[in-house]
């Protein structure tokens, strides 16, 4: 939807120029608002994804390969959402730098408030998930260390195979 100003009966060359500036400002403001709406949708998806990821904080839910694959798929999707949000943030920053947007829009204020609230929920969820993952990584390190120690001790008591006959060459002669 594009806003089109029509200048009727204008003889001055400055009038059409002002109309184009207003049109760009309106379009840029609409683009700015649209970018925030897209960001809000992505944040809502991220919030749902964070909730699904938190379900895996129960150690019983990461026992099988299928569960681990589902967890990895969710993490991959999360990475995609983060990249999309970063791209939208760059677009918003570019529009702000061009100076075409006004921050006094009620819809924009509502969207920004929603983004803050959802962002806080996502952050809290990520903190809980991060604590679980750090704990799980520490447990895996301990398990790996025990397995390695077991292998080393089993090798210490096993008889080494006979290396067979060999020969020695004295180079001092």
Backbone torsions as a table, in degrees:
resi	resn	phi	psi	omega
1	UNK	NA	120.1	-178.1
2	UNK	-114.7	138.5	178.9
3	UNK	-87.9	125.0	-177.0
4	UNK	-120.6	118.3	174.8
5	UNK	-91.1	136.7	177.4
6	UNK	-115.2	129.2	177.8
7	UNK	-105.7	115.2	-176.7
8	UNK	-102.8	130.3	175.3
9	UNK	68.5	31.3	-178.7
10	UNK	-91.3	129.5	177.6
11	UNK	-105.7	-14.9	-178.6
12	UNK	-84.4	141.8	179.0
13	UNK	-77.1	-15.6	-178.7
14	UNK	-76.8	-27.9	-178.9
15	UNK	-60.9	-52.2	179.6
16	UNK	-61.0	-33.7	178.7
17	UNK	-63.6	-44.9	177.9
18	UNK	-62.1	-36.7	178.6
19	UNK	-63.1	-41.6	178.8
20	UNK	-65.1	-39.1	178.8
21	UNK	-63.6	-43.9	177.7
22	UNK	-62.8	-40.7	179.5
23	UNK	-62.6	-44.4	178.8
24	UNK	-63.1	-41.5	-179.8
25	UNK	-62.4	-44.8	179.1
26	UNK	-63.8	-47.7	179.5
27	UNK	-61.6	-41.9	179.1
28	UNK	-64.9	-39.1	177.7
29	UNK	-64.5	-40.9	177.2
30	UNK	-65.0	-39.9	178.0
31	UNK	-64.6	-40.3	178.6
32	UNK	-62.2	-47.2	178.6
33	UNK	-64.6	-42.5	178.8
34	UNK	-62.4	-38.2	178.2
35	UNK	-64.1	-40.6	177.7
36	UNK	-66.9	-37.0	176.8
37	UNK	-64.5	-41.5	176.5
38	UNK	-62.5	-42.3	179.5
39	UNK	-62.4	-40.3	178.0
40	UNK	-62.0	-43.2	177.8
41	UNK	-61.3	-42.1	178.7
42	UNK	-66.2	-38.5	177.3
43	UNK	-63.6	-40.7	178.3
44	UNK	-63.4	-40.8	176.2
45	UNK	-63.8	-40.0	179.3
46	UNK	-65.0	-36.8	178.6
47	UNK	-64.5	-44.4	177.0
48	UNK	-62.3	-41.7	179.3
49	UNK	-63.9	-40.4	178.3
50	UNK	-62.8	-38.4	177.1
51	UNK	-63.9	-42.7	178.1
52	UNK	-65.3	-39.1	179.1
53	UNK	-66.4	-36.0	178.9
54	UNK	-64.8	-27.8	177.9
55	UNK	-61.3	-26.4	-179.9
56	UNK	-82.2	0.0	179.1
57	UNK	-72.1	-10.5	171.6
58	UNK	-79.4	118.0	-176.7
59	UNK	-56.1	-25.4	179.4
60	UNK	-69.4	-18.6	-177.0
61	UNK	-89.8	-0.1	177.5
62	UNK	-121.6	41.7	-177.1
63	UNK	-94.2	-36.3	-175.2
64	UNK	-99.7	163.9	178.1
65	UNK	-65.2	-34.8	178.9
66	UNK	-65.1	-42.1	178.3
67	UNK	-65.1	-40.8	178.2
68	UNK	-65.2	-39.9	177.8
69	UNK	-64.0	-40.5	177.8
70	UNK	-64.2	-40.6	178.1
71	UNK	-63.0	-44.0	179.1
72	UNK	-64.9	-38.1	178.0
73	UNK	-63.3	-40.6	177.5
74	UNK	-64.5	-41.0	177.6
75	UNK	-64.5	-37.9	178.1
76	UNK	-65.1	-44.0	178.5
77	UNK	-62.5	-38.0	177.6
78	UNK	-61.3	-42.7	177.3
79	UNK	-61.5	-39.6	177.4
80	UNK	-63.2	-44.2	179.3
81	UNK	-62.5	-40.3	179.4
82	UNK	-63.0	-41.9	177.8
83	UNK	-63.4	-41.1	178.7
84	UNK	-64.9	-41.3	178.9
85	UNK	-64.7	-41.7	178.1
86	UNK	-62.0	-38.7	178.4
87	UNK	-64.9	-42.6	178.1
88	UNK	-64.6	-39.4	177.0
89	UNK	-60.5	-39.2	177.0
90	UNK	-64.5	-41.5	178.2
91	UNK	-63.0	-42.6	179.7
92	UNK	-64.1	-43.5	179.5
93	UNK	-61.8	-40.4	178.7
94	UNK	-62.9	-42.9	178.1
95	UNK	-64.6	-39.0	178.1
96	UNK	-64.3	-40.2	-180.0
97	UNK	-66.0	-32.7	178.4
98	UNK	-72.2	-18.1	174.6
99	UNK	74.6	23.7	-177.8
100	UNK	-90.0	-4.8	-169.9
101	UNK	-111.2	152.9	177.2
102	UNK	-114.3	137.0	-178.2
103	UNK	-94.6	12.4	-176.8
104	UNK	-97.4	23.8	-177.8
105	UNK	-90.0	128.4	-179.0
106	UNK	-64.4	-39.4	178.5
107	UNK	-62.6	-42.8	179.5
108	UNK	-63.9	-41.9	178.2
109	UNK	-62.2	-40.9	178.2
110	UNK	-63.1	-43.7	-179.2
111	UNK	-64.6	-43.5	-179.3
112	UNK	-64.9	-39.1	176.3
113	UNK	-62.9	-41.9	177.9
114	UNK	-63.9	-41.3	178.2
115	UNK	-60.6	-41.8	179.3
116	UNK	-63.2	-45.1	-178.3
117	UNK	-65.2	-47.9	-179.9
118	UNK	-65.1	-40.1	177.4
119	UNK	-59.4	-39.8	177.4
120	UNK	-64.7	-42.5	178.0
121	UNK	-61.8	-43.8	179.6
122	UNK	-63.0	-43.0	-180.0
123	UNK	-60.4	-46.8	179.1
124	UNK	-61.4	-42.2	178.1
125	UNK	-63.3	-42.3	179.8
126	UNK	-65.9	-34.2	177.3
127	UNK	-64.2	-46.2	179.0
128	UNK	-63.3	-43.4	179.8
129	UNK	-65.7	-41.0	179.0
130	UNK	-62.0	-41.3	178.0
131	UNK	-62.4	-43.2	178.3
132	UNK	-62.4	-45.6	-177.6
133	UNK	-65.5	-39.1	177.1
134	UNK	-63.1	-41.7	178.0
135	UNK	-63.7	-43.1	-179.3
136	UNK	-65.8	-40.3	178.0
137	UNK	-63.6	-41.5	178.0
138	UNK	-62.1	-41.3	177.7
139	UNK	-63.2	-42.1	179.7
140	UNK	-65.1	-37.7	176.9
141	UNK	-62.8	-42.2	178.6
142	UNK	-63.9	-43.7	178.5
143	UNK	-62.7	-42.6	179.0
144	UNK	-63.1	-41.5	179.5
145	UNK	-63.1	-41.8	178.4
146	UNK	-63.5	-42.2	179.3
147	UNK	-63.7	-43.6	179.2
148	UNK	-64.0	-41.3	178.0
149	UNK	-64.3	-39.3	178.0
150	UNK	-63.4	-40.7	178.0
151	UNK	-65.4	-42.0	-179.4
152	UNK	-64.3	-43.1	-179.2
153	UNK	-69.3	-34.2	178.7
154	UNK	-69.7	-32.8	177.2
155	UNK	-71.4	-28.7	-178.1
156	UNK	-68.1	-29.5	-176.4
157	UNK	-102.6	-1.2	178.2
158	UNK	-89.4	146.5	180.0
159	UNK	-76.8	132.1	178.7
160	UNK	-79.4	143.4	179.4
161	UNK	-64.2	149.0	176.8
162	UNK	-66.3	129.5	-177.3
163	UNK	-77.2	-5.4	178.9
164	UNK	86.5	-175.7	-179.1
165	UNK	-76.8	149.7	178.7
166	UNK	-143.9	-177.4	177.2
167	UNK	-144.2	160.4	-176.8
168	UNK	-124.0	134.5	179.8
169	UNK	-113.4	122.0	178.1
170	UNK	-87.2	116.0	-175.6
171	UNK	-88.0	-7.6	-177.1
172	UNK	-74.7	-17.4	-177.3
173	UNK	-76.6	NA	NA
